[in-house]
Amino acid sequence: MELSVSGSDMAENSSPVSSARRALGLLRVLASGDSAGMRLIDVARQAGCSQPAAHRALRDLAAEGFVEQGKGGKRYRLALDFFVLASRAGHTDGLRDLARPALLRLSSTLTDTVFLLVRSGYDAVCLDRVEGPFPIRSFTGDIGGKVPLGLGQGSPTILAHLTEGERDAVIRYNMPRLLDRGLFDEAVLRNMLEVARHQGWMDIDTGLIPGMAGVGVPVFDSRGHVVAALSVGTLSNRLRSNRLPGIVNLLKAEAEALGRRLNPFDTMLRGTLSRELRPREGF
């Protein structure tokens, strides 16, 4: 495919800082896309750069093993090396490593899929998950998937326990995104968050993913700040009233134990607590 290069593209590409930012932006775009990959034109549009600039950056990322092209070479997606690098990130006492045994215990005991979510600005990111034997669908998908804060069961649990100012800022920014996903209006969302804040957990069976339901509980650090959520995703018929209290108790016990073990110097936690809320810039 022939792509023309304009003068502005050449100037843009000559800056190491802008090139690095563009590459990181493209990785974020691909991470939020479909597992089958994305077309160059869609990647460039979502990243806010020209197609030639996106093509050059994707070519460099492919050379490093972080991006690959699917069958036919028409779509780009994250490659295995990216996930290998991501799985090695963090310290041995980081949140993901500390939470892993809890996820394994919960999944084994409940025979369901268990998630660890953290906040990233206006979104919640799946930091880890352990699969149960039942086939389920989730909003976040695999590790690294993200959803707007307020969607799902773990994500609203985090949102419910933010400070009032942060919560209001997130709701104002995210409501159009949530409505686009078929979610309820702001009044319903705020009522759900109030209930979750009062009872300390949230169960969701909205029908947005037919046949799926879930429960989420917050994870607090030693200062009482919410830093993550543990959640269970399961089939709706496995979340009846006779099973729900037991699931909640197990989740809360693991969340409280995890909170006591958190390292206050974990860089992952600093990212979830102090990230400034502002619209994202283009690349």
Beta strands, then each sheet from edge to edge (+ up, - down):
strand 1: 38-39
strand 2: 67-69
strand 3: 75-78
strand 4: 113-120
strand 5: 123-130
strand 6: 146-148
strand 7: 202-204
strand 8: 212-220
strand 9: 226-235
sheet 1: 1+ 3- 2+
sheet 2: 6+ 5- 4+ 9- 8+ 7-
end
